[in-house]
Amino acid sequence: MHETELNHDYPRDLAGYGGQPPVANWPGQARIAVQFVLNIEEGAENNVLHGDAGSEQFLSDIIGADSYPDRHIVNDG
């Protein structure tokens, strides 16, 4: 396993609201239900924010499948 220490601030705040949720004033004191779905993939994709040379261009279940430089396979029709 390879880990990279980040020496700079991460551009996203992943801490959440914790014990201080935002106040939402809905008309008529209405309430809203929110559902969150967490999709956990089987592997970790490349991420330039984590020190990888580039981000993923082609995700496949084929072991050893090469990516296509300067192309995004999903956009090829």
VOZA-832136 format. One record per atom (N, C-alpha, C, CB): x, y, z; residue in one letter; atom name; residue number from 1. Coordinates in Angstrom, 2 decimals. Glycine has a CB too. Layout:
N
SITE        px        py        pz   residuo   atomo   num
SITE         X         Y         Z         A      CA   NUM
...
This chain:
77
SITE        px        py        pz   residuo   atomo   num
SITE      0.85     -1.17      0.00         M       N     1
SITE      0.00      0.00      0.00         M      CA     1
SITE      0.89      1.23      0.00         M       C     1
SITE     -0.96      0.00      1.22         M      CB     1
SITE      0.50      2.23     -0.78         H       N     2
SITE      1.27      3.46     -0.89         H      CA     2
SITE      0.45      4.62     -0.33         H       C     2
SITE      1.68      3.73     -2.35         H      CB     2
SITE      1.02      5.37      0.60         E       N     3
SITE      0.35      6.53      1.15         E      CA     3
SITE      1.17      7.77      0.87         E       C     3
SITE      0.11      6.37      2.66         E      CB     3
SITE      0.50      8.87      0.62         T       N     4
SITE      1.17     10.13      0.34         T      CA     4
SITE      0.75     11.15      1.39         T       C     4
SITE      0.84     10.64     -1.09         T      CB     4
SITE      1.73     11.80      1.99         E       N     5
SITE      1.44     12.87      2.94         E      CA     5
SITE      1.10     14.13      2.15         E       C     5
SITE      2.64     13.12      3.89         E      CB     5
SITE      0.00     14.78      2.51         L       N     6
SITE     -0.38     16.02      1.86         L      CA     6
SITE      0.24     17.17      2.63         L       C     6
SITE     -1.93     16.17      1.78         L      CB     6
SITE      1.04     17.97      1.96         N       N     7
SITE      1.71     19.09      2.59         N      CA     7
SITE      1.00     20.41      2.35         N       C     7
SITE      3.13     19.19      2.11         N      CB     7
SITE     -0.22     20.36      1.85         H       N     8
SITE     -0.98     21.57      1.58         H      CA     8
SITE     -2.41     21.36      2.02         H       C     8
SITE     -0.91     21.95      0.07         H      CB     8
SITE     -3.15     22.44      2.13         D       N     9
SITE     -4.55     22.32      2.53         D      CA     9
SITE     -5.35     21.60      1.47         D       C     9
SITE     -5.15     23.71      2.81         D      CB     9
SITE     -6.22     20.70      1.91         Y       N    10
SITE     -7.11     20.00      0.99         Y      CA    10
SITE     -8.20     20.98      0.57         Y       C    10
SITE     -7.72     18.71      1.66         Y      CB    10
SITE     -8.54     21.07     -0.71         P       N    11
SITE     -9.47     22.10     -1.18         P      CA    11
SITE    -10.93     21.87     -0.80         P       C    11
SITE     -9.38     22.21     -2.65         P      CB    11
SITE    -11.23     20.76     -0.14         R       N    12
SITE    -12.61     20.49      0.24         R      CA    12
SITE    -12.70     20.31      1.75         R       C    12
SITE    -13.15     19.24     -0.48         R      CB    12
SITE    -13.77     20.81      2.35         D       N    13
SITE    -14.02     20.65      3.77         D      CA    13
SITE    -14.83     19.38      3.96         D       C    13
SITE    -14.76     21.90      4.37         D      CB    13
SITE    -14.21     18.34      4.47         L       N    14
SITE    -14.89     17.06      4.63         L      CA    14
SITE    -15.34     16.82      6.07         L       C    14
SITE    -13.97     15.93      4.18         L      CB    14
SITE    -15.28     17.85      6.92         A       N    15
SITE    -15.58     17.68      8.34         A      CA    15
SITE    -17.07     17.56      8.62         A       C    15
SITE    -15.01     18.83      9.12         A      CB    15
SITE    -17.91     18.16      7.82         G       N    16
SITE    -19.34     18.12      8.07         G      CA    16
SITE    -19.76     19.13      9.11         G       C    16
SITE    -19.76     16.73      8.51         G      CB    16
SITE    -21.02     19.10      9.51         Y       N    17
SITE    -21.55     20.09     10.44         Y      CA    17
SITE    -21.48     19.61     11.89         Y       C    17
SITE    -22.97     20.42     10.09         Y      CB    17
SITE    -21.39     18.30     12.11         G       N    18
SITE    -21.29     17.78     13.48         G      CA    18
SITE    -22.46     18.21     14.33         G       C    18
SITE    -20.00     18.24     14.12         G      CB    18
SITE    -22.16     18.77     15.48         G       N    19
SITE    -23.19     19.16     16.43         G      CA    19
SITE    -23.83     20.50     16.13         G       C    19
SITE    -22.63     19.19     17.79         G      CB    19
SITE    -23.45     21.15     15.02         Q       N    20
SITE    -24.01     22.46     14.68         Q      CA    20
SITE    -24.60     22.44     13.27         Q       C    20
SITE    -22.93     23.55     14.79         Q      CB    20
SITE    -25.73     21.75     13.09         P       N    21
SITE    -26.32     21.69     11.74         P      CA    21
SITE    -26.83     23.06     11.32         P       C    21
SITE    -27.46     20.65     11.70         P      CB    21
SITE    -26.91     23.32     10.02         P       N    22
SITE    -27.43     24.61      9.56         P      CA    22
SITE    -28.91     24.75      9.88         P       C    22
SITE    -27.20     24.77      8.04         P      CB    22
SITE    -29.34     25.97     10.07         V       N    23
SITE    -30.75     26.25     10.36         V      CA    23
SITE    -31.47     26.46      9.03         V       C    23
SITE    -30.91     27.49     11.30         V      CB    23
SITE    -32.52     25.67      8.80         A       N    24
SITE    -33.32     25.80      7.58         A      CA    24
SITE    -34.73     26.20      7.98         A       C    24
SITE    -33.33     24.47      6.75         A      CB    24
SITE    -35.17     27.35      7.55         N       N    25
SITE    -36.52     27.83      7.86         N      CA    25
SITE    -37.44     27.56      6.68         N       C    25
SITE    -36.51     29.35      8.20         N      CB    25
SITE    -38.13     26.42      6.73         W       N    26
SITE    -39.03     26.03      5.66         W      CA    26
SITE    -40.41     26.64      5.91         W       C    26
SITE    -39.12     24.50      5.55         W      CB    26
SITE    -41.15     26.96      4.85         P       N    27
SITE    -42.50     27.53      5.01         P      CA    27
SITE    -43.38     26.61      5.85         P       C    27
SITE    -43.14     27.79      3.64         P      CB    27
SITE    -44.12     27.20      6.79         G       N    28
SITE    -45.04     26.42      7.61         G      CA    28
SITE    -44.34     25.43      8.52         G       C    28
SITE    -46.01     25.69      6.74         G      CB    28
SITE    -43.08     25.69      8.85         Q       N    29
SITE    -42.29     24.79      9.70         Q      CA    29
SITE    -42.21     23.37      9.12         Q       C    29
SITE    -42.88     24.74     11.12         Q      CB    29
SITE    -42.32     23.28      7.80         A       N    30
SITE    -42.25     21.98      7.13         A      CA    30
SITE    -40.89     21.33      7.39         A       C    30
SITE    -42.50     22.12      5.61         A      CB    30
SITE    -40.88     20.02      7.31         R       N    31
SITE    -39.64     19.26      7.47         R      CA    31
SITE    -39.31     18.59      6.14         R       C    31
SITE    -39.75     18.21      8.61         R      CB    31
SITE    -38.09     18.26      5.98         I       N    32
SITE    -37.67     17.62      4.73         I      CA    32
SITE    -36.88     16.36      5.07         I       C    32
SITE    -36.80     18.60      3.86         I      CB    32
SITE    -37.09     15.32      4.29         A       N    33
SITE    -36.35     14.07      4.47         A      CA    33
SITE    -35.27     13.99      3.40         A       C    33
SITE    -37.30     12.83      4.41         A      CB    33
SITE    -34.08     13.64      3.80         V       N    34
SITE    -32.95     13.54      2.88         V      CA    34
SITE    -32.36     12.15      3.00         V       C    34
SITE    -31.88     14.64      3.17         V      CB    34
SITE    -32.09     11.54      1.87         Q       N    35
SITE    -31.47     10.23      1.86         Q      CA    35
SITE    -30.09     10.35      1.23         Q       C    35
SITE    -32.35      9.19      1.09         Q      CB    35
SITE    -29.10      9.81      1.90         F       N    36
SITE    -27.74      9.79      1.37         F      CA    36
SITE    -27.38      8.36      1.00         F       C    36
SITE    -26.73     10.37      2.40         F      CB    36
SITE    -26.78      8.19     -0.16         V       N    37
SITE    -26.34      6.88     -0.61         V      CA    37
SITE    -24.83      6.93     -0.72         V       C    37
SITE    -27.00      6.48     -1.97         V      CB    37
SITE    -24.17      6.01     -0.05         L       N    38
SITE    -22.72      5.94     -0.09         L      CA    38
SITE    -22.35      4.75     -0.96         L       C    38
SITE    -22.10      5.82      1.34         L      CB    38
SITE    -21.71      5.02     -2.08         N       N    39
SITE    -21.31      3.97     -3.02         N      CA    39
SITE    -19.82      3.73     -2.85         N       C    39
SITE    -21.66      4.36     -4.49         N      CB    39
SITE    -19.46      2.58     -2.34         I       N    40
SITE    -18.05      2.25     -2.13         I      CA    40
SITE    -17.60      1.31     -3.23         I       C    40
SITE    -17.83      1.61     -0.72         I      CB    40
SITE    -16.65      1.76     -4.01         E       N    41
SITE    -16.13      0.95     -5.11         E      CA    41
SITE    -15.10     -0.04     -4.59         E       C    41
SITE    -15.50      1.85     -6.20         E      CB    41
SITE    -14.70     -0.97     -5.44         E       N    42
SITE    -13.77     -2.01     -5.01         E      CA    42
SITE    -12.32     -1.57     -4.96         E       C    42
SITE    -13.89     -3.18     -5.91         E      CB    42
SITE    -12.00     -0.42     -5.49         G       N    43
SITE    -10.61      0.04     -5.49         G      CA    43
SITE    -10.52      1.53     -5.34         G       C    43
SITE     -9.92     -0.40     -6.76         G      CB    43
SITE     -9.31      2.01     -5.24         A       N    44
SITE     -9.09      3.45     -5.13         A      CA    44
SITE     -8.58      3.96     -6.46         A       C    44
SITE     -8.08      3.78     -3.98         A      CB    44
SITE     -9.26      4.95     -7.00         E       N    45
SITE     -8.87      5.50     -8.29         E      CA    45
SITE     -7.76      6.55     -8.09         E       C    45
SITE    -10.08      6.13     -9.00         E      CB    45
SITE     -7.01      6.79     -9.15         N       N    46
SITE     -5.96      7.81     -9.10         N      CA    46
SITE     -6.58      9.19     -8.86         N       C    46
SITE     -5.14      7.82    -10.41         N      CB    46
SITE     -5.86     10.01     -8.11         N       N    47
SITE     -6.33     11.34     -7.78         N      CA    47
SITE     -5.14     12.27     -7.68         N       C    47
SITE     -7.16     11.34     -6.47         N      CB    47
SITE     -5.09     13.31     -8.51         V       N    48
SITE     -3.95     14.22     -8.49         V      CA    48
SITE     -3.84     14.95     -7.15         V       C    48
SITE     -4.06     15.24     -9.62         V      CB    48
SITE     -4.95     15.12     -6.45         L       N    49
SITE     -4.90     15.77     -5.14         L      CA    49
SITE     -4.17     14.91     -4.11         L       C    49
SITE     -6.30     16.06     -4.65         L      CB    49
SITE     -4.07     13.62     -4.39         H       N    50
SITE     -3.39     12.72     -3.46         H      CA    50
SITE     -1.99     12.35     -3.95         H       C    50
SITE     -4.21     11.46     -3.27         H      CB    50
SITE     -1.47     13.09     -4.92         G       N    51
SITE     -0.10     12.89     -5.37         G      CA    51
SITE      0.08     12.00     -6.58         G       C    51
SITE      0.67     12.33     -4.28         G      CB    51
SITE     -1.02     11.51     -7.17         D       N    52
SITE     -0.90     10.68     -8.37         D      CA    52
SITE     -0.57     11.55     -9.58         D       C    52
SITE     -2.19      9.88     -8.62         D      CB    52
SITE      0.08     10.97    -10.58         A       N    53
SITE      0.49     11.71    -11.78         A      CA    53
SITE     -0.71     12.23    -12.57         A       C    53
SITE      1.35     10.83    -12.67         A      CB    53
SITE     -1.83     11.52    -12.54         G       N    54
SITE     -3.01     11.94    -13.28         G      CA    54
SITE     -4.25     11.30    -12.69         G       C    54
SITE     -2.89     11.59    -14.76         G      CB    54
SITE     -5.41     11.80    -13.07         S       N    55
SITE     -6.66     11.20    -12.61         S      CA    55
SITE     -7.06     10.07    -13.55         S       C    55
SITE     -7.78     12.26    -12.53         S      CB    55
SITE     -8.05      9.29    -13.15         E       N    56
SITE     -8.50      8.17    -13.97         E      CA    56
SITE     -9.17      8.66    -15.24         E       C    56
SITE     -9.46      7.27    -13.17         E      CB    56
SITE     -8.84      8.04    -16.36         Q       N    57
SITE     -9.49      8.36    -17.63         Q      CA    57
SITE    -10.35      7.20    -18.10         Q       C    57
SITE     -8.45      8.71    -18.69         Q      CB    57
SITE    -10.04      6.01    -17.64         F       N    58
SITE    -10.72      4.81    -18.13         F      CA    58
SITE    -10.79      3.82    -16.97         F       C    58
SITE     -9.98      4.19    -19.36         F      CB    58
SITE    -11.97      3.62    -16.43         L       N    59
SITE    -12.14      2.67    -15.34         L      CA    59
SITE    -12.71      1.38    -15.92         L       C    59
SITE    -13.07      3.24    -14.23         L      CB    59
SITE    -12.08      0.28    -15.59         S       N    60
SITE    -12.49     -1.00    -16.14         S      CA    60
SITE    -12.27     -2.09    -15.11         S       C    60
SITE    -11.72     -1.31    -17.44         S      CB    60
SITE    -13.04     -3.15    -15.20         D       N    61
SITE    -12.82     -4.31    -14.35         D      CA    61
SITE    -11.79     -5.24    -14.96         D       C    61
SITE    -14.12     -5.05    -14.11         D      CB    61
SITE    -11.23     -4.86    -16.09         I       N    62
SITE    -10.21     -5.67    -16.76         I      CA    62
SITE     -8.86     -5.34    -16.14         I       C    62
SITE    -10.20     -5.42    -18.30         I      CB    62
SITE     -8.24     -6.31    -15.50         I       N    63
SITE     -6.95     -6.10    -14.85         I      CA    63
SITE     -5.90     -5.74    -15.90         I       C    63
SITE     -6.52     -7.36    -14.05         I      CB    63
SITE     -5.18     -4.65    -15.65         G       N    64
SITE     -4.11     -4.23    -16.55         G      CA    64
SITE     -4.57     -3.47    -17.78         G       C    64
SITE     -3.36     -5.40    -16.98         G      CB    64
SITE     -5.85     -3.10    -17.85         A       N    65
SITE     -6.34     -2.35    -19.01         A      CA    65
SITE     -5.67     -0.98    -19.05         A       C    65
SITE     -7.89     -2.20    -18.95         A      CB    65
SITE     -5.17     -0.60    -20.22         D       N    66
SITE     -4.50      0.68    -20.39         D      CA    66
SITE     -5.52      1.80    -20.57         D       C    66
SITE     -3.55      0.63    -21.58         D      CB    66
SITE     -5.14      2.99    -20.11         S       N    67
SITE     -5.97      4.17    -20.37         S      CA    67
SITE     -5.57      4.75    -21.72         S       C    67
SITE     -5.83      5.24    -19.23         S      CB    67
SITE     -6.39      5.63    -22.22         Y       N    68
SITE     -6.13      6.28    -23.50         Y      CA    68
SITE     -5.77      7.73    -23.23         Y       C    68
SITE     -7.36      6.16    -24.46         Y      CB    68
SITE     -4.52      8.13    -23.39         P       N    69
SITE     -4.12      9.52    -23.11         P      CA    69
SITE     -4.91     10.52    -23.93         P       C    69
SITE     -2.62      9.70    -23.37         P      CB    69
SITE     -5.27     11.63    -23.31         D       N    70
SITE     -5.97     12.74    -23.96         D      CA    70
SITE     -7.35     12.37    -24.49         D       C    70
SITE     -5.14     13.26    -25.09         D      CB    70
SITE     -7.93     11.28    -24.00         R       N    71
SITE     -9.28     10.88    -24.41         R      CA    71
SITE    -10.06     10.43    -23.19         R       C    71
SITE     -9.24      9.75    -25.47         R      CB    71
SITE    -11.35     10.59    -23.24         H       N    72
SITE    -12.22     10.05    -22.21         H      CA    72
SITE    -13.17      9.10    -22.92         H       C    72
SITE    -13.00     11.19    -21.43         H      CB    72
SITE    -13.01      7.81    -22.67         I       N    73
SITE    -13.72      6.75    -23.39         I      CA    73
SITE    -15.24      6.94    -23.34         I       C    73
SITE    -13.36      5.39    -22.82         I      CB    73
SITE    -15.78      7.46    -22.23         V       N    74
SITE    -17.22      7.63    -22.10         V      CA    74
SITE    -17.76      8.59    -23.16         V       C    74
SITE    -17.57      8.14    -20.71         V      CB    74
SITE    -16.94      9.55    -23.60         N       N    75
SITE    -17.40     10.53    -24.58         N      CA    75
SITE    -17.33     10.04    -26.02         N       C    75
SITE    -16.58     11.78    -24.45         N      CB    75
SITE    -16.70      8.90    -26.25         D       N    76
SITE    -16.64      8.35    -27.61         D      CA    76
SITE    -17.95      7.65    -27.92         D       C    76
SITE    -15.44      7.37    -27.77         D      CB    76
SITE    -18.61      8.05    -28.98         G       N    77
SITE    -19.92      7.48    -29.24         G      CA    77
SITE    -19.98      6.69    -30.42         G       C    77
SITE    -20.89      8.47    -29.33         G      CB    77
